[in-house]
Amino acid sequence: MLFVKLAEDLSYTKAAASLGISKGHLSEQIKKLEQHLKAPLLQRTTRNVKLTQYGTQVFTEGKHLRTKLFDIERSISSEKIEGKLRLTAPRMFAQTFLIDICTQFKSRYPDIQFEIDASYHTHDLNERDFDLGFRATVKPPEDMIAAKLFSYDHPVVAAPHYLSTHPSIAVPSDVSEHQCLTMNANSVWQFDEQKVPVTGWLSSNDNTLLKYHALKGHGLIKVASYFIQQELQTGALQQVLQQFTAQPKNHIYLFYPQLVYPAPKTKAFIAFVKHYFESPVRN
């Protein structure tokens, strides 16, 4: 079916865009088809693509097959949004956004169920049975379709009580004299080009636990800005060293396999997530 679309357009760029997949993925699949048939289907030049004698034959038969497949699909498929969606996402993102996203989507489509893997483990969607994934990264998977949802940084914050009862923090090196609650025993915090060694009484792989103790006034934390947005707005946490950039800068992507015909539930959820983060006010 990929070859039929390419044969119609005679352009990898145009066909890939129409199919919603990457040009590289399309090229790879066509090469596999040629290897399977043991025949060249295309003549490739720097400017255009032409069908070979074998390619013309496969194109003709492929169009008949596509028509039959569409007839079968129309006779048995349903456009109803139903079934289970299996998602994987970083734990902080799942706690902050994904539960609300799924709740709203469920209220719109009652026949949907969710299975969520909320962890910091990076899953390969080509090997694991997930429909979609969310990932914090600066480089999304090249073999997936990826949509950037938002960017964020890592501010250093503490409770007002902690800041009022401890030495002031004017420059990054000042944090080395404070109780720094760290992720996974991370002993260095980076600001722009400056790396500052930090110490503290608690390290954990659970950012919820670190935020809890920061709110109790037990030390400083450096965490993703979206995870503490509400606490910053209410004043429960206050940012320090605002004039310095707490690295790294990161992005949250929605990504999913390059499927020519994704399930209706998947298409609807992708559109819903994109709209959720485009909307200035989230209900």
C-alpha positions as a Markdown table, in Angstrom:
| # | Residue | x | y | z |
|---|---|---|---|---|
| 1 | Met | 0.0 | 0.0 | 0.0 |
| 2 | Leu | 2.9 | 2.3 | 0.7 |
| 3 | Phe | 4.3 | 1.6 | -2.8 |
| 4 | Val | 0.9 | 2.3 | -4.4 |
| 5 | Lys | 0.8 | 5.7 | -2.9 |
| 6 | Leu | 4.4 | 6.4 | -3.9 |
| 7 | Ala | 3.7 | 5.2 | -7.5 |
| 8 | Glu | 0.7 | 7.6 | -7.6 |
| 9 | Asp | 2.7 | 10.6 | -6.5 |
| 10 | Leu | 6.2 | 9.7 | -7.9 |
| 11 | Ser | 7.7 | 11.7 | -5.0 |
| 12 | Tyr | 8.9 | 10.4 | -1.7 |
| 13 | Thr | 8.4 | 13.7 | -0.1 |
| 14 | Lys | 4.8 | 14.1 | -1.2 |
| 15 | Ala | 3.8 | 10.5 | -0.6 |
| 16 | Ala | 5.4 | 10.5 | 2.9 |
| 17 | Ala | 3.5 | 13.7 | 3.8 |
| 18 | Ser | 0.2 | 12.3 | 2.6 |
| 19 | Leu | 0.7 | 9.1 | 4.5 |
| 20 | Gly | 1.8 | 10.9 | 7.7 |
| 21 | Ile | 5.1 | 9.0 | 7.9 |
| 22 | Ser | 8.7 | 10.1 | 7.5 |
| 23 | Lys | 10.4 | 10.0 | 4.2 |
| 24 | Gly | 13.2 | 7.8 | 5.6 |
| 25 | His | 10.6 | 5.2 | 6.8 |
| 26 | Leu | 8.9 | 5.2 | 3.4 |
| 27 | Ser | 12.2 | 4.7 | 1.6 |
| 28 | Glu | 13.2 | 1.8 | 4.0 |
| 29 | Gln | 9.9 | 0.0 | 3.4 |
| 30 | Ile | 10.1 | 0.3 | -0.4 |
| 31 | Lys | 13.6 | -1.2 | -0.3 |
| 32 | Lys | 12.3 | -4.1 | 1.8 |
| 33 | Leu | 9.5 | -4.7 | -0.8 |
| 34 | Glu | 12.0 | -4.7 | -3.6 |
| 35 | Gln | 14.2 | -7.2 | -1.7 |
| 36 | His | 11.2 | -9.4 | -1.0 |
| 37 | Leu | 10.1 | -9.4 | -4.7 |
| 38 | Lys | 13.7 | -9.6 | -5.9 |
| 39 | Ala | 13.0 | -6.9 | -8.5 |
| 40 | Pro | 13.7 | -3.2 | -8.9 |
| 41 | Leu | 10.4 | -1.3 | -8.8 |
| 42 | Leu | 11.7 | 2.3 | -9.2 |
| 43 | Gln | 14.3 | 4.2 | -11.1 |
| 44 | Arg | 15.6 | 6.9 | -8.7 |
| 45 | Thr | 17.4 | 10.0 | -9.8 |
| 46 | Thr | 18.3 | 13.2 | -7.9 |
| 47 | Arg | 15.2 | 14.9 | -9.4 |
| 48 | Asn | 12.5 | 12.4 | -9.9 |
| 49 | Val | 11.2 | 8.8 | -9.5 |
| 50 | Lys | 10.0 | 6.6 | -12.3 |
| 51 | Leu | 8.4 | 3.2 | -12.3 |
| 52 | Thr | 10.3 | 0.2 | -13.8 |
| 53 | Gln | 8.5 | -2.4 | -15.9 |
| 54 | Tyr | 8.1 | -4.5 | -12.6 |
| 55 | Gly | 7.0 | -1.4 | -10.7 |
| 56 | Thr | 4.2 | -0.7 | -13.2 |
| 57 | Gln | 3.0 | -4.3 | -12.9 |
| 58 | Val | 3.0 | -4.1 | -9.1 |
| 59 | Phe | 1.3 | -0.7 | -9.1 |
| 60 | Thr | -1.5 | -2.1 | -11.3 |
| 61 | Glu | -2.0 | -5.1 | -9.1 |
| 62 | Gly | -1.6 | -3.0 | -5.9 |
| 63 | Lys | -4.4 | -0.7 | -6.9 |
| 64 | His | -6.8 | -3.7 | -7.3 |
| 65 | Leu | -5.6 | -5.0 | -3.9 |
| 66 | Arg | -6.2 | -1.6 | -2.2 |
| 67 | Thr | -9.7 | -1.4 | -3.6 |
| 68 | Lys | -10.5 | -4.9 | -2.2 |
| 69 | Leu | -8.9 | -4.0 | 1.2 |
| 70 | Phe | -11.0 | -0.8 | 1.4 |
| 71 | Asp | -14.2 | -2.8 | 0.6 |
| 72 | Ile | -13.3 | -5.3 | 3.4 |
| 73 | Glu | -12.6 | -2.5 | 5.8 |
| 74 | Arg | -15.9 | -0.7 | 5.0 |
| 75 | Ser | -17.8 | -3.9 | 5.6 |
| 76 | Ile | -16.3 | -4.7 | 9.0 |
| 77 | Ser | -14.8 | -1.7 | 10.6 |
| 78 | Ser | -16.3 | 0.8 | 12.9 |
| 79 | Glu | -15.4 | 4.5 | 13.4 |
| 80 | Lys | -16.6 | 4.3 | 17.0 |
| 81 | Ile | -14.0 | 5.5 | 19.5 |
| 82 | Glu | -13.8 | 2.5 | 21.8 |
| 83 | Gly | -11.3 | 0.0 | 23.3 |
| 84 | Lys | -8.1 | 0.2 | 25.3 |
| 85 | Leu | -5.3 | 2.8 | 24.8 |
| 86 | Arg | -1.9 | 1.7 | 26.2 |
| 87 | Leu | 0.2 | 4.7 | 27.1 |
| 88 | Thr | 3.7 | 5.2 | 28.5 |
| 89 | Ala | 4.8 | 8.5 | 30.1 |
| 90 | Pro | 7.3 | 10.0 | 32.6 |
| 91 | Arg | 5.8 | 9.8 | 36.1 |
| 92 | Met | 5.8 | 13.5 | 36.7 |
| 93 | Phe | 4.0 | 14.2 | 33.4 |
| 94 | Ala | 1.5 | 11.4 | 34.2 |
| 95 | Gln | 0.7 | 13.0 | 37.6 |
| 96 | Thr | 0.6 | 16.6 | 36.3 |
| 97 | Phe | -1.2 | 16.2 | 33.0 |
| 98 | Leu | -2.0 | 12.7 | 31.8 |
| 99 | Ile | -4.6 | 11.8 | 34.4 |
| 100 | Asp | -6.5 | 15.0 | 33.6 |
| 101 | Ile | -6.2 | 14.3 | 29.8 |
| 102 | Cys | -7.5 | 10.8 | 30.1 |
| 103 | Thr | -10.3 | 11.8 | 32.4 |
| 104 | Gln | -11.5 | 14.5 | 30.0 |
| 105 | Phe | -11.1 | 12.1 | 27.0 |
| 106 | Lys | -13.0 | 9.4 | 28.9 |
| 107 | Ser | -15.9 | 11.8 | 29.6 |
| 108 | Arg | -16.2 | 12.5 | 25.8 |
| 109 | Tyr | -15.8 | 8.8 | 24.8 |
| 110 | Pro | -17.2 | 6.6 | 27.5 |
| 111 | Asp | -16.2 | 3.3 | 25.8 |
| 112 | Ile | -12.5 | 4.1 | 26.1 |
| 113 | Gln | -10.2 | 2.4 | 28.7 |
| 114 | Phe | -6.6 | 3.3 | 29.5 |
| 115 | Glu | -3.6 | 1.4 | 30.6 |
| 116 | Ile | -0.8 | 3.7 | 31.7 |
| 117 | Asp | 2.9 | 2.9 | 32.3 |
| 118 | Ala | 4.1 | 5.8 | 34.5 |
| 119 | Ser | 7.8 | 5.5 | 35.0 |
| 120 | Tyr | 11.2 | 6.9 | 34.0 |
| 121 | His | 11.9 | 3.9 | 31.8 |
| 122 | Thr | 12.3 | 4.6 | 28.1 |
| 123 | His | 10.2 | 2.1 | 26.1 |
| 124 | Asp | 10.6 | 1.3 | 22.4 |
| 125 | Leu | 7.1 | 1.4 | 21.0 |
| 126 | Asn | 8.2 | -0.8 | 18.1 |
| 127 | Glu | 9.0 | -3.6 | 20.5 |
| 128 | Arg | 6.4 | -3.0 | 23.3 |
| 129 | Asp | 2.7 | -3.0 | 22.8 |
| 130 | Phe | 2.0 | 0.7 | 23.5 |
| 131 | Asp | -0.2 | 2.8 | 21.3 |
| 132 | Leu | 1.4 | 6.1 | 22.2 |
| 133 | Gly | 4.1 | 7.5 | 24.4 |
| 134 | Phe | 5.1 | 10.8 | 26.0 |
| 135 | Arg | 8.8 | 11.5 | 26.5 |
| 136 | Ala | 10.9 | 14.3 | 28.0 |
| 137 | Thr | 13.7 | 14.8 | 25.5 |
| 138 | Val | 15.5 | 17.2 | 23.2 |
| 139 | Lys | 15.6 | 14.6 | 20.4 |
| 140 | Pro | 12.5 | 12.5 | 19.8 |
| 141 | Pro | 12.8 | 9.0 | 18.2 |
| 142 | Glu | 13.5 | 9.2 | 14.5 |
| 143 | Asp | 11.5 | 6.2 | 13.7 |
| 144 | Met | 8.4 | 7.6 | 15.2 |
| 145 | Ile | 6.0 | 10.5 | 14.4 |
| 146 | Ala | 6.6 | 13.1 | 17.2 |
| 147 | Ala | 4.7 | 16.2 | 18.1 |
| 148 | Lys | 6.3 | 18.7 | 20.6 |
| 149 | Leu | 3.7 | 19.6 | 23.3 |
| 150 | Phe | 5.7 | 22.2 | 25.3 |
| 151 | Ser | 9.1 | 23.2 | 26.6 |
| 152 | Tyr | 10.2 | 23.5 | 30.2 |
| 153 | Asp | 13.3 | 24.2 | 32.4 |
| 154 | His | 14.4 | 23.2 | 35.9 |
| 155 | Pro | 14.1 | 26.1 | 38.4 |
| 156 | Val | 15.5 | 25.9 | 41.9 |
| 157 | Val | 12.7 | 26.4 | 44.5 |
| 158 | Ala | 12.1 | 26.2 | 48.2 |
| 159 | Ala | 9.3 | 27.0 | 50.7 |
| 160 | Pro | 9.2 | 30.6 | 51.9 |
| 161 | His | 9.8 | 29.4 | 55.5 |
| 162 | Tyr | 13.0 | 27.7 | 54.4 |
| 163 | Leu | 14.3 | 30.7 | 52.5 |
| 164 | Ser | 13.5 | 33.1 | 55.4 |
| 165 | Thr | 15.4 | 31.0 | 58.0 |
| 166 | His | 18.5 | 30.2 | 55.9 |
| 167 | Pro | 21.3 | 32.2 | 54.3 |
| 168 | Ser | 20.3 | 34.2 | 51.2 |
| 169 | Ile | 21.0 | 32.8 | 47.7 |
| 170 | Ala | 22.4 | 35.3 | 45.3 |
| 171 | Val | 24.6 | 33.3 | 43.0 |
| 172 | Pro | 24.6 | 29.6 | 42.0 |
| 173 | Ser | 27.6 | 28.7 | 44.2 |
| 174 | Asp | 25.5 | 29.7 | 47.2 |
| 175 | Val | 23.3 | 26.5 | 46.9 |
| 176 | Ser | 26.3 | 24.4 | 48.0 |
| 177 | Glu | 25.8 | 25.7 | 51.5 |
| 178 | His | 22.1 | 24.6 | 51.6 |
| 179 | Gln | 20.2 | 21.4 | 52.1 |
| 180 | Cys | 19.6 | 20.3 | 48.4 |
| 181 | Leu | 17.1 | 17.5 | 48.0 |
| 182 | Thr | 18.2 | 15.7 | 44.9 |
| 183 | Met | 17.1 | 13.2 | 42.3 |
| 184 | Asn | 18.9 | 9.9 | 42.3 |
| 185 | Ala | 21.8 | 11.1 | 44.4 |
| 186 | Asn | 22.6 | 13.8 | 41.8 |
| 187 | Ser | 25.5 | 15.7 | 43.5 |
| 188 | Val | 25.9 | 18.4 | 40.8 |
| 189 | Trp | 23.4 | 21.1 | 39.7 |
| 190 | Gln | 24.1 | 23.0 | 36.5 |
| 191 | Phe | 23.4 | 26.6 | 35.8 |
| 192 | Asp | 24.2 | 27.9 | 32.3 |
| 193 | Glu | 27.8 | 26.8 | 32.0 |
| 194 | Gln | 28.4 | 26.6 | 35.7 |
| 195 | Lys | 28.3 | 23.3 | 37.6 |
| 196 | Val | 27.7 | 23.5 | 41.4 |
| 197 | Pro | 28.4 | 20.5 | 43.8 |
| 198 | Val | 25.4 | 20.1 | 46.2 |
| 199 | Thr | 24.7 | 18.1 | 49.3 |
| 200 | Gly | 21.6 | 17.3 | 51.3 |
| 201 | Trp | 20.0 | 14.9 | 53.7 |
| 202 | Leu | 17.7 | 13.3 | 51.1 |
| 203 | Ser | 17.9 | 11.9 | 47.6 |
| 204 | Ser | 15.2 | 9.9 | 45.8 |
| 205 | Asn | 14.0 | 8.8 | 42.4 |
| 206 | Asp | 10.5 | 10.1 | 43.3 |
| 207 | Asn | 10.0 | 13.8 | 42.6 |
| 208 | Thr | 6.7 | 13.8 | 44.4 |
| 209 | Leu | 8.6 | 12.9 | 47.6 |
| 210 | Leu | 11.1 | 15.6 | 47.0 |
| 211 | Lys | 8.4 | 18.2 | 46.4 |
| 212 | Tyr | 6.6 | 17.2 | 49.6 |
| 213 | His | 9.7 | 17.8 | 51.7 |
| 214 | Ala | 10.4 | 21.1 | 49.9 |
| 215 | Leu | 6.9 | 22.2 | 50.7 |
| 216 | Lys | 7.5 | 21.3 | 54.3 |
| 217 | Gly | 10.6 | 23.6 | 54.3 |
| 218 | His | 13.2 | 20.9 | 54.4 |
| 219 | Gly | 15.4 | 22.1 | 51.6 |
| 220 | Leu | 15.9 | 23.2 | 48.0 |
| 221 | Ile | 14.8 | 21.2 | 45.0 |
| 222 | Lys | 15.6 | 21.6 | 41.3 |
| 223 | Val | 12.7 | 20.1 | 39.3 |
| 224 | Ala | 10.8 | 20.4 | 36.0 |
| 225 | Ser | 8.9 | 23.7 | 36.0 |
| 226 | Tyr | 5.6 | 22.2 | 34.9 |
| 227 | Phe | 5.6 | 19.9 | 38.0 |
| 228 | Ile | 5.6 | 22.8 | 40.4 |
| 229 | Gln | 3.7 | 25.4 | 38.4 |
| 230 | Gln | 0.7 | 25.4 | 40.7 |
| 231 | Glu | 2.9 | 25.7 | 43.9 |
| 232 | Leu | 4.8 | 28.7 | 42.3 |
| 233 | Gln | 1.5 | 30.4 | 41.4 |
| 234 | Thr | 0.1 | 30.0 | 44.9 |
| 235 | Gly | 3.4 | 31.0 | 46.6 |
| 236 | Ala | 3.8 | 27.7 | 48.4 |
| 237 | Leu | 7.2 | 27.5 | 46.6 |
| 238 | Gln | 9.4 | 30.3 | 45.6 |
| 239 | Gln | 12.1 | 30.3 | 42.9 |
| 240 | Val | 15.6 | 31.5 | 43.6 |
| 241 | Leu | 18.4 | 32.3 | 41.1 |
| 242 | Gln | 15.8 | 33.3 | 38.6 |
| 243 | Gln | 18.4 | 35.3 | 36.6 |
| 244 | Phe | 20.4 | 32.1 | 36.0 |
| 245 | Thr | 19.2 | 29.3 | 33.8 |
| 246 | Ala | 18.9 | 26.0 | 35.6 |
| 247 | Gln | 19.8 | 23.4 | 33.0 |
| 248 | Pro | 18.9 | 21.3 | 31.2 |
| 249 | Lys | 16.2 | 22.8 | 28.9 |
| 250 | Asn | 13.9 | 20.1 | 27.8 |
| 251 | His | 10.7 | 19.3 | 25.8 |
| 252 | Ile | 7.8 | 17.0 | 26.2 |
| 253 | Tyr | 6.9 | 15.1 | 23.0 |
| 254 | Leu | 3.9 | 12.9 | 22.1 |
| 255 | Phe | 5.2 | 10.2 | 19.8 |
| 256 | Tyr | 3.6 | 7.1 | 18.1 |
| 257 | Pro | 4.4 | 4.6 | 15.4 |
| 258 | Gln | 4.3 | 5.5 | 11.7 |
| 259 | Leu | 1.0 | 3.8 | 10.8 |
| 260 | Val | -0.7 | 4.4 | 7.5 |
| 261 | Tyr | -4.2 | 3.6 | 9.0 |
| 262 | Pro | -4.1 | 4.3 | 12.7 |
| 263 | Ala | -7.1 | 3.1 | 14.7 |
| 264 | Pro | -10.0 | 5.7 | 15.2 |
| 265 | Lys | -9.3 | 5.7 | 19.0 |
| 266 | Thr | -5.6 | 6.6 | 18.4 |
| 267 | Lys | -6.4 | 9.3 | 15.9 |
| 268 | Ala | -9.0 | 10.9 | 18.2 |
| 269 | Phe | -6.6 | 10.8 | 21.2 |
| 270 | Ile | -3.7 | 12.4 | 19.3 |
| 271 | Ala | -6.0 | 15.2 | 18.2 |
| 272 | Phe | -7.3 | 15.6 | 21.7 |
| 273 | Val | -3.8 | 15.8 | 23.3 |
| 274 | Lys | -2.6 | 18.4 | 20.7 |
| 275 | His | -5.7 | 20.6 | 21.3 |
| 276 | Tyr | -5.3 | 20.2 | 25.1 |
| 277 | Phe | -1.9 | 21.8 | 25.0 |
| 278 | Glu | -2.8 | 24.4 | 22.4 |
| 279 | Ser | -5.7 | 25.6 | 24.5 |
| 280 | Pro | -4.8 | 28.6 | 26.7 |
| 281 | Val | -7.2 | 27.4 | 29.4 |
| 282 | Arg | -7.5 | 23.8 | 30.4 |
| 283 | Asn | -10.7 | 22.8 | 32.0 |
